[in-house]
Amino acid sequence: LGEQFSDDEVDEILREIDTTGKGIIRYEEVVKMVLGK
């Protein structure tokens, strides 16, 4: 995406994507985040 993120920012983004809280990010979760759903 051409942006630099700090480790804390990456952790926050991954926590937001991982909607189940299991530490596993599914494709569907990424799509929902990217599309803003």
PDB file of N, H, CA, C and O in Angstrom:
ATOM      1  N   LEU A   1       0.813  -1.198   0.000  1.00  0.00           N
ATOM      2  CA  LEU A   1       0.000   0.000   0.000  1.00  0.00           C
ATOM      3  C   LEU A   1       0.850   1.253   0.000  1.00  0.00           C
ATOM      4  O   LEU A   1       0.329   2.360  -0.132  1.00  0.00           O
ATOM      5  N   GLY A   2       2.152   1.088   0.147  1.00  0.00           N
ATOM      6  H   GLY A   2       2.576   0.189   0.254  1.00  0.00           H
ATOM      7  CA  GLY A   2       3.044   2.219   0.105  1.00  0.00           C
ATOM      8  C   GLY A   2       3.142   3.009   1.392  1.00  0.00           C
ATOM      9  O   GLY A   2       3.731   4.089   1.405  1.00  0.00           O
ATOM     10  N   GLU A   3       2.579   2.497   2.474  1.00  0.00           N
ATOM     11  H   GLU A   3       2.100   1.619   2.463  1.00  0.00           H
ATOM     12  CA  GLU A   3       2.638   3.199   3.753  1.00  0.00           C
ATOM     13  C   GLU A   3       3.492   2.417   4.734  1.00  0.00           C
ATOM     14  O   GLU A   3       3.541   1.188   4.695  1.00  0.00           O
ATOM     15  N   GLN A   4       4.162   3.145   5.612  1.00  0.00           N
ATOM     16  H   GLN A   4       4.123   4.144   5.643  1.00  0.00           H
ATOM     17  CA  GLN A   4       4.956   2.524   6.666  1.00  0.00           C
ATOM     18  C   GLN A   4       4.135   2.517   7.951  1.00  0.00           C
ATOM     19  O   GLN A   4       3.568   3.540   8.333  1.00  0.00           O
ATOM     20  N   PHE A   5       4.069   1.381   8.608  1.00  0.00           N
ATOM     21  H   PHE A   5       4.529   0.550   8.298  1.00  0.00           H
ATOM     22  CA  PHE A   5       3.329   1.254   9.855  1.00  0.00           C
ATOM     23  C   PHE A   5       4.276   0.817  10.960  1.00  0.00           C
ATOM     24  O   PHE A   5       5.202   0.040  10.730  1.00  0.00           O
ATOM     25  N   SER A   6       4.035   1.322  12.152  1.00  0.00           N
ATOM     26  H   SER A   6       3.282   1.953  12.339  1.00  0.00           H
ATOM     27  CA  SER A   6       4.814   0.876  13.306  1.00  0.00           C
ATOM     28  C   SER A   6       4.319  -0.507  13.715  1.00  0.00           C
ATOM     29  O   SER A   6       3.246  -0.936  13.289  1.00  0.00           O
ATOM     30  N   ASP A   7       5.092  -1.200  14.534  1.00  0.00           N
ATOM     31  H   ASP A   7       5.963  -0.851  14.879  1.00  0.00           H
ATOM     32  CA  ASP A   7       4.674  -2.517  15.019  1.00  0.00           C
ATOM     33  C   ASP A   7       3.347  -2.424  15.759  1.00  0.00           C
ATOM     34  O   ASP A   7       2.491  -3.296  15.606  1.00  0.00           O
ATOM     35  N   ASP A   8       3.167  -1.377  16.557  1.00  0.00           N
ATOM     36  H   ASP A   8       3.862  -0.669  16.680  1.00  0.00           H
ATOM     37  CA  ASP A   8       1.917  -1.208  17.300  1.00  0.00           C
ATOM     38  C   ASP A   8       0.734  -1.001  16.361  1.00  0.00           C
ATOM     39  O   ASP A   8      -0.355  -1.519  16.609  1.00  0.00           O
ATOM     40  N   GLU A   9       0.943  -0.250  15.289  1.00  0.00           N
ATOM     41  H   GLU A   9       1.828   0.170  15.088  1.00  0.00           H
ATOM     42  CA  GLU A   9      -0.133  -0.026  14.322  1.00  0.00           C
ATOM     43  C   GLU A   9      -0.512  -1.328  13.622  1.00  0.00           C
ATOM     44  O   GLU A   9      -1.693  -1.598  13.404  1.00  0.00           O
ATOM     45  N   VAL A  10       0.485  -2.129  13.273  1.00  0.00           N
ATOM     46  H   VAL A  10       1.445  -1.909  13.451  1.00  0.00           H
ATOM     47  CA  VAL A  10       0.218  -3.420  12.631  1.00  0.00           C
ATOM     48  C   VAL A  10      -0.551  -4.329  13.584  1.00  0.00           C
ATOM     49  O   VAL A  10      -1.513  -4.982  13.180  1.00  0.00           O
ATOM     50  N   ASP A  11      -0.132  -4.374  14.841  1.00  0.00           N
ATOM     51  H   ASP A  11       0.650  -3.844  15.169  1.00  0.00           H
ATOM     52  CA  ASP A  11      -0.840  -5.188  15.834  1.00  0.00           C
ATOM     53  C   ASP A  11      -2.297  -4.760  15.945  1.00  0.00           C
ATOM     54  O   ASP A  11      -3.190  -5.605  16.008  1.00  0.00           O
ATOM     55  N   GLU A  12      -2.542  -3.463  15.970  1.00  0.00           N
ATOM     56  H   GLU A  12      -1.818  -2.776  15.919  1.00  0.00           H
ATOM     57  CA  GLU A  12      -3.910  -2.953  16.085  1.00  0.00           C
ATOM     58  C   GLU A  12      -4.748  -3.337  14.867  1.00  0.00           C
ATOM     59  O   GLU A  12      -5.899  -3.753  15.005  1.00  0.00           O
ATOM     60  N   ILE A  13      -4.173  -3.197  13.687  1.00  0.00           N
ATOM     61  H   ILE A  13      -3.238  -2.859  13.575  1.00  0.00           H
ATOM     62  CA  ILE A  13      -4.879  -3.556  12.458  1.00  0.00           C
ATOM     63  C   ILE A  13      -5.223  -5.040  12.459  1.00  0.00           C
ATOM     64  O   ILE A  13      -6.341  -5.420  12.114  1.00  0.00           O
ATOM     65  N   LEU A  14      -4.266  -5.879  12.845  1.00  0.00           N
ATOM     66  H   LEU A  14      -3.357  -5.570  13.126  1.00  0.00           H
ATOM     67  CA  LEU A  14      -4.510  -7.324  12.859  1.00  0.00           C
ATOM     68  C   LEU A  14      -5.569  -7.696  13.885  1.00  0.00           C
ATOM     69  O   LEU A  14      -6.374  -8.594  13.641  1.00  0.00           O
ATOM     70  N   ARG A  15      -5.581  -7.019  15.032  1.00  0.00           N
ATOM     71  H   ARG A  15      -4.926  -6.289  15.230  1.00  0.00           H
ATOM     72  CA  ARG A  15      -6.624  -7.274  16.039  1.00  0.00           C
ATOM     73  C   ARG A  15      -7.998  -6.897  15.490  1.00  0.00           C
ATOM     74  O   ARG A  15      -8.982  -7.586  15.758  1.00  0.00           O
ATOM     75  N   GLU A  16      -8.070  -5.815  14.729  1.00  0.00           N
ATOM     76  H   GLU A  16      -7.271  -5.255  14.511  1.00  0.00           H
ATOM     77  CA  GLU A  16      -9.341  -5.395  14.142  1.00  0.00           C
ATOM     78  C   GLU A  16      -9.828  -6.395  13.099  1.00  0.00           C
ATOM     79  O   GLU A  16     -11.028  -6.643  12.989  1.00  0.00           O
ATOM     80  N   ILE A  17      -8.910  -6.964  12.340  1.00  0.00           N
ATOM     81  H   ILE A  17      -7.934  -6.762  12.429  1.00  0.00           H
ATOM     82  CA  ILE A  17      -9.279  -7.923  11.292  1.00  0.00           C
ATOM     83  C   ILE A  17      -9.707  -9.251  11.900  1.00  0.00           C
ATOM     84  O   ILE A  17     -10.645  -9.879  11.411  1.00  0.00           O
ATOM     85  N   ASP A  18      -9.036  -9.687  12.955  1.00  0.00           N
ATOM     86  H   ASP A  18      -8.274  -9.177  13.353  1.00  0.00           H
ATOM     87  CA  ASP A  18      -9.306 -10.985  13.586  1.00  0.00           C
ATOM     88  C   ASP A  18     -10.574 -10.886  14.434  1.00  0.00           C
ATOM     89  O   ASP A  18     -10.510 -10.747  15.656  1.00  0.00           O
ATOM     90  N   THR A  19     -11.724 -10.960  13.766  1.00  0.00           N
ATOM     91  H   THR A  19     -11.777 -11.074  12.774  1.00  0.00           H
ATOM     92  CA  THR A  19     -13.002 -10.759  14.450  1.00  0.00           C
ATOM     93  C   THR A  19     -13.356 -11.892  15.405  1.00  0.00           C
ATOM     94  O   THR A  19     -14.172 -11.707  16.308  1.00  0.00           O
ATOM     95  N   THR A  20     -12.752 -13.060  15.217  1.00  0.00           N
ATOM     96  H   THR A  20     -12.089 -13.210  14.483  1.00  0.00           H
ATOM     97  CA  THR A  20     -13.061 -14.180  16.104  1.00  0.00           C
ATOM     98  C   THR A  20     -12.191 -14.177  17.349  1.00  0.00           C
ATOM     99  O   THR A  20     -12.518 -14.833  18.337  1.00  0.00           O
ATOM    100  N   GLY A  21     -11.084 -13.444  17.310  1.00  0.00           N
ATOM    101  H   GLY A  21     -10.818 -12.911  16.507  1.00  0.00           H
ATOM    102  CA  GLY A  21     -10.178 -13.382  18.453  1.00  0.00           C
ATOM    103  C   GLY A  21      -9.354 -14.638  18.657  1.00  0.00           C
ATOM    104  O   GLY A  21      -8.792 -14.841  19.733  1.00  0.00           O
ATOM    105  N   LYS A  22      -9.273 -15.484  17.638  1.00  0.00           N
ATOM    106  H   LYS A  22      -9.729 -15.319  16.763  1.00  0.00           H
ATOM    107  CA  LYS A  22      -8.540 -16.747  17.754  1.00  0.00           C
ATOM    108  C   LYS A  22      -7.080 -16.638  17.332  1.00  0.00           C
ATOM    109  O   LYS A  22      -6.330 -17.610  17.431  1.00  0.00           O
ATOM    110  N   GLY A  23      -6.674 -15.466  16.863  1.00  0.00           N
ATOM    111  H   GLY A  23      -7.283 -14.677  16.782  1.00  0.00           H
ATOM    112  CA  GLY A  23      -5.296 -15.306  16.409  1.00  0.00           C
ATOM    113  C   GLY A  23      -5.070 -15.810  14.998  1.00  0.00           C
ATOM    114  O   GLY A  23      -3.934 -15.923  14.537  1.00  0.00           O
ATOM    115  N   ILE A  24      -6.165 -16.110  14.319  1.00  0.00           N
ATOM    116  H   ILE A  24      -7.088 -16.017  14.693  1.00  0.00           H
ATOM    117  CA  ILE A  24      -6.097 -16.574  12.933  1.00  0.00           C
ATOM    118  C   ILE A  24      -6.906 -15.601  12.089  1.00  0.00           C
ATOM    119  O   ILE A  24      -8.056 -15.293  12.406  1.00  0.00           O
ATOM    120  N   ILE A  25      -6.297 -15.125  11.019  1.00  0.00           N
ATOM    121  H   ILE A  25      -5.364 -15.375  10.763  1.00  0.00           H
ATOM    122  CA  ILE A  25      -6.991 -14.180  10.154  1.00  0.00           C
ATOM    123  C   ILE A  25      -7.441 -14.919   8.905  1.00  0.00           C
ATOM    124  O   ILE A  25      -6.630 -15.464   8.157  1.00  0.00           O
ATOM    125  N   ARG A  26      -8.740 -14.926   8.701  1.00  0.00           N
ATOM    126  H   ARG A  26      -9.399 -14.483   9.309  1.00  0.00           H
ATOM    127  CA  ARG A  26      -9.313 -15.598   7.536  1.00  0.00           C
ATOM    128  C   ARG A  26      -9.451 -14.611   6.380  1.00  0.00           C
ATOM    129  O   ARG A  26      -9.561 -13.403   6.585  1.00  0.00           O
ATOM    130  N   TYR A  27      -9.443 -15.140   5.186  1.00  0.00           N
ATOM    131  H   TYR A  27      -9.354 -16.121   5.019  1.00  0.00           H
ATOM    132  CA  TYR A  27      -9.593 -14.331   3.973  1.00  0.00           C
ATOM    133  C   TYR A  27     -10.843 -13.464   4.054  1.00  0.00           C
ATOM    134  O   TYR A  27     -10.813 -12.288   3.693  1.00  0.00           O
ATOM    135  N   GLU A  28     -11.943 -14.046   4.529  1.00  0.00           N
ATOM    136  H   GLU A  28     -11.968 -15.002   4.822  1.00  0.00           H
ATOM    137  CA  GLU A  28     -13.208 -13.321   4.614  1.00  0.00           C
ATOM    138  C   GLU A  28     -13.090 -12.101   5.520  1.00  0.00           C
ATOM    139  O   GLU A  28     -13.697 -11.064   5.253  1.00  0.00           O
ATOM    140  N   GLU A  29     -12.309 -12.224   6.594  1.00  0.00           N
ATOM    141  H   GLU A  29     -11.816 -13.066   6.811  1.00  0.00           H
ATOM    142  CA  GLU A  29     -12.127 -11.111   7.517  1.00  0.00           C
ATOM    143  C   GLU A  29     -11.360  -9.970   6.848  1.00  0.00           C
ATOM    144  O   GLU A  29     -11.672  -8.797   7.051  1.00  0.00           O
ATOM    145  N   VAL A  30     -10.358 -10.327   6.053  1.00  0.00           N
ATOM    146  H   VAL A  30     -10.104 -11.280   5.888  1.00  0.00           H
ATOM    147  CA  VAL A  30      -9.570  -9.313   5.350  1.00  0.00           C
ATOM    148  C   VAL A  30     -10.452  -8.596   4.329  1.00  0.00           C
ATOM    149  O   VAL A  30     -10.411  -7.370   4.219  1.00  0.00           O
ATOM    150  N   VAL A  31     -11.241  -9.355   3.592  1.00  0.00           N
ATOM    151  H   VAL A  31     -11.275 -10.351   3.682  1.00  0.00           H
ATOM    152  CA  VAL A  31     -12.122  -8.762   2.581  1.00  0.00           C
ATOM    153  C   VAL A  31     -13.099  -7.794   3.237  1.00  0.00           C
ATOM    154  O   VAL A  31     -13.319  -6.695   2.727  1.00  0.00           O
ATOM    155  N   LYS A  32     -13.685  -8.190   4.361  1.00  0.00           N
ATOM    156  H   LYS A  32     -13.506  -9.082   4.776  1.00  0.00           H
ATOM    157  CA  LYS A  32     -14.628  -7.310   5.055  1.00  0.00           C
ATOM    158  C   LYS A  32     -13.958  -6.013   5.477  1.00  0.00           C
ATOM    159  O   LYS A  32     -14.553  -4.941   5.359  1.00  0.00           O
ATOM    160  N   MET A  33     -12.734  -6.098   5.964  1.00  0.00           N
ATOM    161  H   MET A  33     -12.251  -6.969   6.059  1.00  0.00           H
ATOM    162  CA  MET A  33     -12.042  -4.892   6.398  1.00  0.00           C
ATOM    163  C   MET A  33     -11.719  -3.996   5.207  1.00  0.00           C
ATOM    164  O   MET A  33     -11.930  -2.784   5.261  1.00  0.00           O
ATOM    165  N   VAL A  34     -11.212  -4.589   4.137  1.00  0.00           N
ATOM    166  H   VAL A  34     -11.041  -5.574   4.093  1.00  0.00           H
ATOM    167  CA  VAL A  34     -10.826  -3.803   2.966  1.00  0.00           C
ATOM    168  C   VAL A  34     -12.046  -3.121   2.345  1.00  0.00           C
ATOM    169  O   VAL A  34     -11.970  -1.973   1.907  1.00  0.00           O
ATOM    170  N   LEU A  35     -13.161  -3.833   2.313  1.00  0.00           N
ATOM    171  H   LEU A  35     -13.223  -4.765   2.669  1.00  0.00           H
ATOM    172  CA  LEU A  35     -14.374  -3.274   1.713  1.00  0.00           C
ATOM    173  C   LEU A  35     -15.156  -2.403   2.685  1.00  0.00           C
ATOM    174  O   LEU A  35     -16.129  -1.754   2.300  1.00  0.00           O
ATOM    175  N   GLY A  36     -14.733  -2.388   3.940  1.00  0.00           N
ATOM    176  H   GLY A  36     -13.943  -2.915   4.253  1.00  0.00           H
ATOM    177  CA  GLY A  36     -15.399  -1.551   4.927  1.00  0.00           C
ATOM    178  C   GLY A  36     -16.739  -2.083   5.380  1.00  0.00           C
ATOM    179  O   GLY A  36     -17.628  -1.309   5.736  1.00  0.00           O
ATOM    180  N   LYS A  37     -16.894  -3.392   5.371  1.00  0.00           N
ATOM    181  H   LYS A  37     -16.172  -4.020   5.082  1.00  0.00           H
ATOM    182  CA  LYS A  37     -18.174  -3.992   5.776  1.00  0.00           C
ATOM    183  C   LYS A  37     -18.096  -4.526   7.173  1.00  0.00           C
ATOM    184  O   LYS A  37     -19.078  -5.066   7.683  1.00  0.00           O
TER     185      LYS A  37
END
